[in-house]
């Protein structure tokens, strides 16, 4: 049985654009794009994990919606990834690259201009049909 990896990703929205992050070359799935976030640790809720991960990896504080945007599963060769996504916005700070190669704020229409990690693609498809005016 494959290892199950529970992860959470942020759909951070600013001026109608979504924050997208490119994985570093030394990580699994090198240089593919993802929604920033990370693994959910034992005893953490998805919201707690996301707040912690964004603080650690991008040095930002966020305000998250109470509800889950979407949850998908994808089977990679290294395990089954269960990805939960939550919509939010920046509360303080601007994203700083500490682990990612690059970050971009993309409109829903621009999301397909980058190459996404397979687990994120169903979320990207859903977001590409939406419009945000925050």
N, CA, C and O atoms as a GROMACS GRO file, in nm:
protein
  536
    1UNK      N    1   0.084  -0.119   0.000
    1UNK     CA    2   0.000   0.000   0.000
    1UNK      C    3   0.088   0.125   0.000
    1UNK      O    4   0.187   0.134   0.073
    2UNK      N    5   0.050   0.220  -0.083
    2UNK     CA    6   0.128   0.343  -0.094
    2UNK      C    7   0.109   0.432   0.027
    2UNK      O    8   0.004   0.432   0.092
    3UNK      N    9   0.214   0.507   0.055
    3UNK     CA   10   0.212   0.604   0.164
    3UNK      C   11   0.111   0.714   0.131
    3UNK      O   12   0.105   0.762   0.018
    4UNK      N   13   0.031   0.754   0.231
    4UNK     CA   14  -0.064   0.864   0.213
    4UNK      C   15  -0.001   0.991   0.270
    4UNK      O   16   0.041   0.994   0.386
    5UNK      N   17   0.004   1.094   0.188
    5UNK     CA   18   0.064   1.221   0.227
    5UNK      C   19  -0.045   1.328   0.226
    5UNK      O   20  -0.100   1.360   0.120
    6UNK      N   21  -0.077   1.381   0.344
    6UNK     CA   22  -0.181   1.484   0.354
    6UNK      C   23  -0.115   1.621   0.345
    6UNK      O   24  -0.028   1.656   0.425
    7UNK      N   25  -0.157   1.698   0.245
    7UNK     CA   26  -0.101   1.831   0.225
    7UNK      C   27  -0.214   1.932   0.211
    7UNK      O   28  -0.329   1.898   0.184
    8UNK      N   29  -0.178   2.058   0.231
    8UNK     CA   30  -0.275   2.166   0.219
    8UNK      C   31  -0.212   2.278   0.137
    8UNK      O   32  -0.094   2.308   0.152
    9UNK      N   33  -0.293   2.339   0.050
    9UNK     CA   34  -0.245   2.447  -0.034
    9UNK      C   35  -0.334   2.569  -0.020
    9UNK      O   36  -0.454   2.559   0.001
   10UNK      N   37  -0.271   2.686  -0.033
   10UNK     CA   38  -0.344   2.812  -0.020
   10UNK      C   39  -0.378   2.867  -0.157
   10UNK      O   40  -0.295   2.870  -0.248
   11UNK      N   41  -0.501   2.910  -0.170
   11UNK     CA   42  -0.542   2.986  -0.288
   11UNK      C   43  -0.553   3.130  -0.238
   11UNK      O   44  -0.660   3.177  -0.199
   12UNK      N   45  -0.438   3.199  -0.241
   12UNK     CA   46  -0.432   3.336  -0.190
   12UNK      C   47  -0.468   3.432  -0.302
   12UNK      O   48  -0.410   3.427  -0.411
   13UNK      N   49  -0.564   3.518  -0.276
   13UNK     CA   50  -0.616   3.607  -0.379
   13UNK      C   51  -0.586   3.752  -0.342
   13UNK      O   52  -0.609   3.797  -0.229
   14UNK      N   53  -0.533   3.824  -0.442
   14UNK     CA   54  -0.501   3.966  -0.424
   14UNK      C   55  -0.532   4.036  -0.555
   14UNK      O   56  -0.475   4.001  -0.659
   15UNK      N   57  -0.621   4.133  -0.552
   15UNK     CA   58  -0.658   4.210  -0.670
   15UNK      C   59  -0.697   4.119  -0.787
   15UNK      O   60  -0.659   4.144  -0.901
   16UNK      N   61  -0.774   4.014  -0.757
   16UNK     CA   62  -0.822   3.924  -0.861
   16UNK      C   63  -0.722   3.823  -0.912
   16UNK      O   64  -0.750   3.748  -1.006
   17UNK      N   65  -0.602   3.820  -0.851
   17UNK     CA   66  -0.497   3.728  -0.894
   17UNK      C   67  -0.469   3.626  -0.784
   17UNK      O   68  -0.493   3.651  -0.666
   18UNK      N   69  -0.416   3.511  -0.824
   18UNK     CA   70  -0.391   3.399  -0.734
   18UNK      C   71  -0.241   3.376  -0.723
   18UNK      O   72  -0.171   3.375  -0.823
   19UNK      N   73  -0.192   3.358  -0.600
   19UNK     CA   74  -0.050   3.335  -0.578
   19UNK      C   75  -0.015   3.191  -0.616
   19UNK      O   76  -0.074   3.096  -0.564
   20UNK      N   77   0.081   3.177  -0.707
   20UNK     CA   78   0.128   3.046  -0.754
   20UNK      C   79   0.277   3.038  -0.728
   20UNK      O   80   0.349   3.138  -0.740
   21UNK      N   81   0.325   2.919  -0.691
   21UNK     CA   82   0.466   2.903  -0.652
   21UNK      C   83   0.529   2.788  -0.731
   21UNK      O   84   0.469   2.682  -0.749
   22UNK      N   85   0.652   2.812  -0.776
   22UNK     CA   86   0.726   2.709  -0.849
   22UNK      C   87   0.819   2.635  -0.754
   22UNK      O   88   0.897   2.697  -0.682
   23UNK      N   89   0.809   2.503  -0.754
   23UNK     CA   90   0.892   2.420  -0.666
   23UNK      C   91   1.039   2.433  -0.706
   23UNK      O   92   1.071   2.454  -0.823
   24UNK      N   93   1.127   2.421  -0.607
   24UNK     CA   94   1.270   2.426  -0.633
   24UNK      C   95   1.319   2.300  -0.704
   24UNK      O   96   1.250   2.198  -0.705
   25UNK      N   97   1.437   2.308  -0.762
   25UNK     CA   98   1.492   2.198  -0.839
   25UNK      C   99   1.534   2.078  -0.758
   25UNK      O  100   1.546   1.968  -0.812
   26UNK      N  101   1.557   2.096  -0.627
   26UNK     CA  102   1.603   1.987  -0.542
   26UNK      C  103   1.488   1.909  -0.479
   26UNK      O  104   1.510   1.806  -0.416
   27UNK      N  105   1.366   1.957  -0.496
   27UNK     CA  106   1.249   1.890  -0.436
   27UNK      C  107   1.193   1.784  -0.532
   27UNK      O  108   1.230   1.780  -0.649
   28UNK      N  109   1.103   1.699  -0.479
   28UNK     CA  110   1.030   1.610  -0.569
   28UNK      C  111   0.943   1.699  -0.658
   28UNK      O  112   0.907   1.810  -0.618
   29UNK      N  113   0.910   1.652  -0.775
   29UNK     CA  114   0.834   1.732  -0.873
   29UNK      C  115   0.905   1.865  -0.901
   29UNK      O  116   0.843   1.971  -0.893
   30UNK      N  117   1.035   1.860  -0.935
   30UNK     CA  118   1.113   1.983  -0.951
   30UNK      C  119   1.056   2.077  -1.058
   30UNK      O  120   1.015   2.034  -1.166
   31UNK      N  121   1.055   2.205  -1.023
   31UNK     CA  122   1.018   2.316  -1.111
   31UNK      C  123   0.871   2.318  -1.154
   31UNK      O  124   0.831   2.403  -1.234
   32UNK      N  125   0.789   2.226  -1.101
   32UNK     CA  126   0.646   2.234  -1.131
   32UNK      C  127   0.582   2.338  -1.039
   32UNK      O  128   0.636   2.370  -0.933
   33UNK      N  129   0.468   2.389  -1.080
   33UNK     CA  130   0.398   2.492  -1.005
   33UNK      C  131   0.295   2.431  -0.912
   33UNK      O  132   0.240   2.324  -0.940
   34UNK      N  133   0.269   2.501  -0.802
   34UNK     CA  134   0.176   2.452  -0.701
   34UNK      C  135   0.115   2.571  -0.628
   34UNK      O  136   0.159   2.685  -0.642
   35UNK      N  137   0.012   2.540  -0.550
   35UNK     CA  138  -0.040   2.640  -0.457
   35UNK      C  139   0.045   2.628  -0.331
   35UNK      O  140   0.063   2.517  -0.281
   36UNK      N  141   0.098   2.739  -0.279
   36UNK     CA  142   0.189   2.729  -0.164
   36UNK      C  143   0.121   2.665  -0.043
   36UNK      O  144   0.001   2.683  -0.021
   37UNK      N  145   0.198   2.592   0.032
   37UNK     CA  146   0.148   2.521   0.150
   37UNK      C  147   0.244   2.411   0.188
   37UNK      O  148   0.365   2.428   0.174
   38UNK      N  149   0.193   2.300   0.235
   38UNK     CA  150   0.281   2.190   0.273
   38UNK      C  151   0.208   2.079   0.344
   38UNK      O  152   0.085   2.070   0.341
   39UNK      N  153   0.287   1.994   0.409
   39UNK     CA  154   0.231   1.876   0.476
   39UNK      C  155   0.155   1.915   0.603
   39UNK      O  156   0.192   2.008   0.675
   40UNK      N  157   0.048   1.840   0.627
   40UNK     CA  158  -0.029   1.856   0.750
   40UNK      C  159   0.034   1.763   0.853
   40UNK      O  160   0.039   1.642   0.833
   41UNK      N  161   0.083   1.820   0.964
   41UNK     CA  162   0.148   1.739   1.068
   41UNK      C  163   0.043   1.677   1.160
   41UNK      O  164  -0.070   1.723   1.169
   42UNK      N  165   0.086   1.572   1.229
   42UNK     CA  166  -0.002   1.501   1.323
   42UNK      C  167  -0.065   1.600   1.421
   42UNK      O  168   0.005   1.681   1.482
   43UNK      N  169  -0.198   1.594   1.436
   43UNK     CA  170  -0.267   1.679   1.531
   43UNK      C  171  -0.305   1.816   1.478
   43UNK      O  172  -0.371   1.893   1.549
   44UNK      N  173  -0.265   1.850   1.355
   44UNK     CA  174  -0.297   1.980   1.297
   44UNK      C  175  -0.423   1.971   1.212
   44UNK      O  176  -0.449   1.869   1.148
   45UNK      N  177  -0.499   2.078   1.210
   45UNK     CA  178  -0.608   2.090   1.113
   45UNK      C  179  -0.547   2.145   0.984
   45UNK      O  180  -0.436   2.199   0.987
   46UNK      N  181  -0.617   2.131   0.870
   46UNK     CA  182  -0.564   2.191   0.748
   46UNK      C  183  -0.538   2.341   0.762
   46UNK      O  184  -0.438   2.392   0.712
   47UNK      N  185  -0.627   2.412   0.831
   47UNK     CA  186  -0.608   2.556   0.850
   47UNK      C  187  -0.482   2.586   0.932
   47UNK      O  188  -0.405   2.675   0.895
   48UNK      N  189  -0.461   2.513   1.041
   48UNK     CA  190  -0.342   2.534   1.125
   48UNK      C  191  -0.215   2.505   1.045
   48UNK      O  192  -0.118   2.581   1.052
   49UNK      N  193  -0.216   2.396   0.969
   49UNK     CA  194  -0.099   2.359   0.890
   49UNK      C  195  -0.068   2.466   0.786
   49UNK      O  196   0.049   2.500   0.765
   50UNK      N  197  -0.170   2.518   0.722
   50UNK     CA  198  -0.149   2.617   0.617
   50UNK      C  199  -0.094   2.748   0.674
   50UNK      O  200  -0.003   2.807   0.616
   51UNK      N  201  -0.149   2.792   0.785
   51UNK     CA  202  -0.097   2.913   0.850
   51UNK      C  203   0.050   2.894   0.887
   51UNK      O  204   0.131   2.984   0.864
   52UNK      N  205   0.086   2.778   0.943
   52UNK     CA  206   0.225   2.749   0.980
   52UNK      C  207   0.315   2.744   0.857
   52UNK      O  208   0.420   2.808   0.854
   53UNK      N  209   0.275   2.668   0.756
   53UNK     CA  210   0.358   2.652   0.637
   53UNK      C  211   0.383   2.785   0.565
   53UNK      O  212   0.496   2.811   0.523
   54UNK      N  213   0.281   2.868   0.552
   54UNK     CA  214   0.298   2.996   0.482
   54UNK      C  215   0.388   3.090   0.562
   54UNK      O  216   0.463   3.168   0.504
   55UNK      N  217   0.379   3.083   0.693
   55UNK     CA  218   0.467   3.163   0.778
   55UNK      C  219   0.612   3.117   0.762
   55UNK      O  220   0.703   3.200   0.753
   56UNK      N  221   0.634   2.985   0.759
   56UNK     CA  222   0.769   2.930   0.747
   56UNK      C  223   0.828   2.950   0.608
   56UNK      O  224   0.944   2.991   0.594
   57UNK      N  225   0.750   2.921   0.504
   57UNK     CA  226   0.804   2.916   0.368
   57UNK      C  227   0.801   3.050   0.294
   57UNK      O  228   0.889   3.077   0.213
   58UNK      N  229   0.702   3.134   0.321
   58UNK     CA  230   0.689   3.260   0.248
   58UNK      C  231   0.697   3.382   0.339
   58UNK      O  232   0.692   3.496   0.292
   59UNK      N  233   0.708   3.358   0.471
   59UNK     CA  234   0.720   3.465   0.570
   59UNK      C  235   0.601   3.562   0.565
   59UNK      O  236   0.618   3.683   0.573
   60UNK      N  237   0.480   3.505   0.552
   60UNK     CA  238   0.359   3.586   0.546
   60UNK      C  239   0.258   3.537   0.649
   60UNK      O  240   0.260   3.421   0.691
   61UNK      N  241   0.168   3.628   0.687
   61UNK     CA  242   0.052   3.593   0.768
   61UNK      C  243  -0.069   3.602   0.677
   61UNK      O  244  -0.080   3.694   0.596
   62UNK      N  245  -0.161   3.506   0.693
   62UNK     CA  246  -0.278   3.503   0.606
   62UNK      C  247  -0.407   3.496   0.686
   62UNK      O  248  -0.408   3.457   0.803
   63UNK      N  249  -0.514   3.534   0.620
   63UNK     CA  250  -0.648   3.519   0.674
   63UNK      C  251  -0.719   3.420   0.582
   63UNK      O  252  -0.732   3.444   0.462
   64UNK      N  253  -0.764   3.308   0.638
   64UNK     CA  254  -0.822   3.201   0.558
   64UNK      C  255  -0.974   3.194   0.575
   64UNK      O  256  -1.027   3.224   0.682
   65UNK      N  257  -1.042   3.155   0.468
   65UNK     CA  258  -1.186   3.130   0.478
   65UNK      C  259  -1.207   3.007   0.565
   65UNK      O  260  -1.120   2.920   0.574
   66UNK      N  261  -1.321   3.000   0.629
   66UNK     CA  262  -1.349   2.888   0.720
   66UNK      C  263  -1.370   2.756   0.647
   66UNK      O  264  -1.340   2.649   0.700
   67UNK      N  265  -1.421   2.765   0.525
   67UNK     CA  266  -1.454   2.642   0.452
   67UNK      C  267  -1.341   2.598   0.359
   67UNK      O  268  -1.258   2.678   0.316
   68UNK      N  269  -1.340   2.469   0.330
   68UNK     CA  270  -1.244   2.411   0.236
   68UNK      C  271  -1.291   2.445   0.094
   68UNK      O  272  -1.410   2.432   0.064
   69UNK      N  273  -1.199   2.488   0.007
   69UNK     CA  274  -1.236   2.515  -0.132
   69UNK      C  275  -1.255   2.384  -0.208
   69UNK      O  276  -1.356   2.366  -0.276
   70UNK      N  277  -1.157   2.294  -0.197
   70UNK     CA  278  -1.165   2.166  -0.267
   70UNK      C  279  -1.066   2.070  -0.204
   70UNK      O  280  -0.972   2.110  -0.135
   71UNK      N  281  -1.088   1.942  -0.228
   71UNK     CA  282  -0.996   1.838  -0.181
   71UNK      C  283  -0.985   1.734  -0.291
   71UNK      O  284  -1.086   1.685  -0.342
   72UNK      N  285  -0.862   1.700  -0.329
   72UNK     CA  286  -0.838   1.602  -0.435
   72UNK      C  287  -0.732   1.503  -0.390
   72UNK      O  288  -0.653   1.531  -0.300
   73UNK      N  289  -0.730   1.388  -0.454
   73UNK     CA  290  -0.625   1.289  -0.431
   73UNK      C  291  -0.558   1.259  -0.563
   73UNK      O  292  -0.622   1.255  -0.668
   74UNK      N  293  -0.426   1.239  -0.557
   74UNK     CA  294  -0.350   1.206  -0.678
   74UNK      C  295  -0.244   1.104  -0.641
   74UNK      O  296  -0.172   1.120  -0.542
   75UNK      N  297  -0.234   0.999  -0.721
   75UNK     CA  298  -0.136   0.894  -0.694
   75UNK      C  299  -0.009   0.920  -0.774
   75UNK      O  300  -0.008   0.910  -0.897
   76UNK      N  301   0.098   0.952  -0.702
   76UNK     CA  302   0.232   0.966  -0.761
   76UNK      C  303   0.306   0.835  -0.738
   76UNK      O  304   0.256   0.747  -0.666
   77UNK      N  305   0.424   0.820  -0.797
   77UNK     CA  306   0.503   0.699  -0.773
   77UNK      C  307   0.552   0.692  -0.628
   77UNK      O  308   0.579   0.583  -0.578
   78UNK      N  309   0.565   0.806  -0.561
   78UNK     CA  310   0.616   0.809  -0.422
   78UNK      C  311   0.505   0.800  -0.317
   78UNK      O  312   0.534   0.789  -0.198
   79UNK      N  313   0.378   0.803  -0.360
   79UNK     CA  314   0.268   0.792  -0.264
   79UNK      C  315   0.142   0.861  -0.312
   79UNK      O  316   0.139   0.924  -0.418
   80UNK      N  317   0.038   0.847  -0.233
   80UNK     CA  318  -0.091   0.910  -0.262
   80UNK      C  319  -0.098   1.044  -0.190
   80UNK      O  320  -0.090   1.050  -0.067
   81UNK      N  321  -0.112   1.151  -0.267
   81UNK     CA  322  -0.121   1.285  -0.209
   81UNK      C  323  -0.268   1.323  -0.198
   81UNK      O  324  -0.342   1.323  -0.297
   82UNK      N  325  -0.309   1.356  -0.076
   82UNK     CA  326  -0.443   1.411  -0.050
   82UNK      C  327  -0.426   1.562  -0.030
   82UNK      O  328  -0.375   1.606   0.074
   83UNK      N  329  -0.468   1.640  -0.128
   83UNK     CA  330  -0.450   1.785  -0.128
   83UNK      C  331  -0.581   1.855  -0.092
   83UNK      O  332  -0.682   1.839  -0.161
   84UNK      N  333  -0.576   1.933   0.015
   84UNK     CA  334  -0.688   2.017   0.057
   84UNK      C  335  -0.650   2.161   0.024
   84UNK      O  336  -0.538   2.203   0.053
   85UNK      N  337  -0.741   2.237  -0.036
   85UNK     CA  338  -0.711   2.377  -0.066
   85UNK      C  339  -0.811   2.468   0.005
   85UNK      O  340  -0.929   2.436   0.021
   86UNK      N  341  -0.759   2.584   0.045
   86UNK     CA  342  -0.838   2.682   0.120
   86UNK      C  343  -0.810   2.820   0.060
   86UNK      O  344  -0.694   2.855   0.034
   87UNK      N  345  -0.914   2.898   0.039
   87UNK     CA  346  -0.899   3.034  -0.013
   87UNK      C  347  -0.865   3.128   0.103
   87UNK      O  348  -0.915   3.113   0.214
   88UNK      N  349  -0.778   3.225   0.074
   88UNK     CA  350  -0.742   3.322   0.175
   88UNK      C  351  -0.684   3.448   0.113
   88UNK      O  352  -0.682   3.465  -0.009
   89UNK      N  353  -0.638   3.536   0.201
   89UNK     CA  354  -0.574   3.659   0.156
   89UNK      C  355  -0.461   3.695   0.251
   89UNK      O  356  -0.456   3.648   0.365
   90UNK      N  357  -0.370   3.778   0.202
   90UNK     CA  358  -0.258   3.823   0.285
   90UNK      C  359  -0.310   3.910   0.398
   90UNK      O  360  -0.396   3.997   0.377
   91UNK      N  361  -0.258   3.887   0.517
   91UNK     CA  362  -0.291   3.972   0.632
   91UNK      C  363  -0.173   4.065   0.658
   91UNK      O  364  -0.192   4.184   0.682
   92UNK      N  365  -0.051   4.010   0.651
   92UNK     CA  366   0.068   4.095   0.665
   92UNK      C  367   0.186   4.031   0.594
   92UNK      O  368   0.196   3.908   0.582
   93UNK      N  369   0.275   4.117   0.546
   93UNK     CA  370   0.394   4.073   0.476
   93UNK      C  371   0.368   4.055   0.327
   93UNK      O  372   0.254   4.049   0.282
   94UNK      N  373   0.477   4.045   0.253
   94UNK     CA  374   0.474   4.012   0.111
   94UNK      C  375   0.552   3.882   0.097
   94UNK      O  376   0.653   3.865   0.166
   95UNK      N  377   0.509   3.791   0.011
   95UNK     CA  378   0.579   3.662  -0.001
   95UNK      C  379   0.728   3.677  -0.031
   95UNK      O  380   0.767   3.756  -0.118
   96UNK      N  381   0.809   3.601   0.042
   96UNK     CA  382   0.954   3.599   0.026
   96UNK      C  383   0.993   3.457  -0.015
   96UNK      O  384   0.945   3.360   0.042
   97UNK      N  385   1.080   3.446  -0.115
   97UNK     CA  386   1.124   3.313  -0.160
   97UNK      C  387   1.223   3.256  -0.059
   97UNK      O  388   1.333   3.309  -0.043
   98UNK      N  389   1.186   3.148   0.008
   98UNK     CA  390   1.280   3.077   0.095
   98UNK      C  391   1.300   2.934   0.047
   98UNK      O  392   1.409   2.879   0.063
   99UNK      N  393   1.197   2.874  -0.012
   99UNK     CA  394   1.206   2.736  -0.062
   99UNK      C  395   1.166   2.724  -0.208
   99UNK      O  396   1.205   2.629  -0.274
  100UNK      N  397   1.089   2.819  -0.258
  100UNK     CA  398   1.041   2.811  -0.396
  100UNK      C  399   1.138   2.880  -0.491
  100UNK      O  400   1.217   2.966  -0.452
  101UNK      N  401   1.132   2.839  -0.617
  101UNK     CA  402   1.215   2.895  -0.723
  101UNK      C  403   1.163   3.033  -0.765
  101UNK      O  404   1.240   3.126  -0.788
  102UNK      N  405   1.030   3.043  -0.775
  102UNK     CA  406   0.967   3.166  -0.823
  102UNK      C  407   0.823   3.169  -0.773
  102UNK      O  408   0.763   3.065  -0.746
  103UNK      N  409   0.769   3.289  -0.760
  103UNK     CA  410   0.626   3.304  -0.731
  103UNK      C  411   0.568   3.405  -0.830
  103UNK      O  412   0.636   3.497  -0.874
  104UNK      N  413   0.441   3.385  -0.862
  104UNK     CA  414   0.371   3.478  -0.952
  104UNK      C  415   0.227   3.492  -0.905
  104UNK      O  416   0.166   3.399  -0.853
  105UNK      N  417   0.174   3.612  -0.925
  105UNK     CA  418   0.031   3.637  -0.904
  105UNK      C  419  -0.033   3.626  -1.042
  105UNK      O  420  -0.010   3.711  -1.128
  106UNK      N  421  -0.115   3.522  -1.064
  106UNK     CA  422  -0.175   3.498  -1.194
  106UNK      C  423  -0.327   3.515  -1.188
  106UNK      O  424  -0.391   3.478  -1.089
  107UNK      N  425  -0.383   3.570  -1.295
  107UNK     CA  426  -0.528   3.578  -1.305
  107UNK      C  427  -0.580   3.437  -1.335
  107UNK      O  428  -0.503   3.352  -1.380
  108UNK      N  429  -0.708   3.411  -1.312
  108UNK     CA  430  -0.762   3.278  -1.345
  108UNK      C  431  -0.733   3.238  -1.490
  108UNK      O  432  -0.708   3.121  -1.517
  109UNK      N  433  -0.738   3.334  -1.582
  109UNK     CA  434  -0.712   3.303  -1.724
  109UNK      C  435  -0.566   3.268  -1.750
  109UNK      O  436  -0.537   3.195  -1.844
  110UNK      N  437  -0.475   3.317  -1.668
  110UNK     CA  438  -0.331   3.294  -1.688
  110UNK      C  439  -0.280   3.165  -1.623
  110UNK      O  440  -0.164   3.128  -1.642
  111UNK      N  441  -0.364   3.097  -1.546
  111UNK     CA  442  -0.318   2.981  -1.469
  111UNK      C  443  -0.254   2.873  -1.555
  111UNK      O  444  -0.162   2.805  -1.509
  112UNK      N  445  -0.300   2.854  -1.678
  112UNK     CA  446  -0.246   2.748  -1.762
  112UNK      C  447  -0.117   2.789  -1.835
  112UNK      O  448  -0.067   2.713  -1.918
  113UNK      N  449  -0.065   2.908  -1.804
  113UNK     CA  450   0.062   2.950  -1.865
  113UNK      C  451   0.182   2.885  -1.799
  113UNK      O  452   0.294   2.895  -1.850
  114UNK      N  453   0.162   2.818  -1.686
  114UNK     CA  454   0.272   2.751  -1.615
  114UNK      C  455   0.241   2.601  -1.607
  114UNK      O  456   0.126   2.560  -1.623
  115UNK      N  457   0.344   2.520  -1.581
  115UNK     CA  458   0.327   2.375  -1.574
  115UNK      C  459   0.304   2.332  -1.429
  115UNK      O  460   0.392   2.347  -1.344
  116UNK      N  461   0.186   2.280  -1.401
  116UNK     CA  462   0.142   2.248  -1.265
  116UNK      C  463   0.178   2.106  -1.223
  116UNK      O  464   0.187   2.016  -1.307
  117UNK      N  465   0.198   2.087  -1.093
  117UNK     CA  466   0.207   1.952  -1.036
  117UNK      C  467   0.073   1.884  -1.062
  117UNK      O  468  -0.032   1.948  -1.048
  118UNK      N  469   0.073   1.756  -1.099
  118UNK     CA  470  -0.052   1.688  -1.135
  118UNK      C  471  -0.164   1.699  -1.031
  118UNK      O  472  -0.280   1.713  -1.068
  119UNK      N  473  -0.132   1.691  -0.903
  119UNK     CA  474  -0.236   1.697  -0.799
  119UNK      C  475  -0.310   1.831  -0.800
  119UNK      O  476  -0.426   1.838  -0.762
  120UNK      N  477  -0.242   1.937  -0.844
  120UNK     CA  478  -0.301   2.071  -0.843
  120UNK      C  479  -0.392   2.098  -0.963
  120UNK      O  480  -0.473   2.191  -0.959
  121UNK      N  481  -0.379   2.019  -1.069
  121UNK     CA  482  -0.450   2.048  -1.194
  121UNK      C  483  -0.602   2.054  -1.179
  121UNK      O  484  -0.663   2.145  -1.236
  122UNK      N  485  -0.667   1.961  -1.107
  122UNK     CA  486  -0.814   1.975  -1.092
  122UNK      C  487  -0.855   2.107  -1.025
  122UNK      O  488  -0.959   2.164  -1.059
  123UNK      N  489  -0.773   2.154  -0.932
  123UNK     CA  490  -0.801   2.282  -0.864
  123UNK      C  491  -0.784   2.397  -0.964
  123UNK      O  492  -0.866   2.489  -0.968
  124UNK      N  493  -0.676   2.391  -1.044
  124UNK     CA  494  -0.650   2.494  -1.145
  124UNK      C  495  -0.768   2.503  -1.242
  124UNK      O  496  -0.813   2.612  -1.276
  125UNK      N  497  -0.817   2.388  -1.286
  125UNK     CA  498  -0.930   2.387  -1.380
  125UNK      C  499  -1.052   2.454  -1.318
  125UNK      O  500  -1.121   2.531  -1.385
  126UNK      N  501  -1.079   2.426  -1.193
  126UNK     CA  502  -1.193   2.487  -1.124
  126UNK      C  503  -1.174   2.638  -1.110
  126UNK      O  504  -1.267   2.716  -1.135
  127UNK      N  505  -1.053   2.680  -1.071
  127UNK     CA  506  -1.025   2.823  -1.052
  127UNK      C  507  -1.026   2.900  -1.184
  127UNK      O  508  -1.065   3.017  -1.187
  128UNK      N  509  -0.985   2.835  -1.293
  128UNK     CA  510  -0.975   2.904  -1.422
  128UNK      C  511  -1.111   2.954  -1.470
  128UNK      O  512  -1.119   3.043  -1.555
  129UNK      N  513  -1.218   2.895  -1.417
  129UNK     CA  514  -1.354   2.935  -1.457
  129UNK      C  515  -1.414   3.040  -1.363
  129UNK      O  516  -1.528   3.082  -1.382
  130UNK      N  517  -1.337   3.081  -1.263
  130UNK     CA  518  -1.389   3.174  -1.162
  130UNK      C  519  -1.332   3.314  -1.183
  130UNK      O  520  -1.232   3.332  -1.253
  131UNK      N  521  -1.396   3.410  -1.122
  131UNK     CA  522  -1.346   3.548  -1.123
  131UNK      C  523  -1.348   3.600  -0.980
  131UNK      O  524  -1.445   3.583  -0.907
  132UNK      N  525  -1.238   3.663  -0.943
  132UNK     CA  526  -1.224   3.716  -0.808
  132UNK      C  527  -1.208   3.866  -0.818
  132UNK      O  528  -1.131   3.915  -0.901
  133UNK      N  529  -1.279   3.939  -0.736
  133UNK     CA  530  -1.264   4.085  -0.739
  133UNK      C  531  -1.223   4.139  -0.604
  133UNK      O  532  -1.268   4.246  -0.563
  134UNK      N  533  -1.137   4.065  -0.534
  134UNK     CA  534  -1.085   4.112  -0.407
  134UNK      C  535  -0.957   4.188  -0.434
  134UNK      O  536  -0.894   4.238  -0.341
   0.00000   0.00000   0.00000
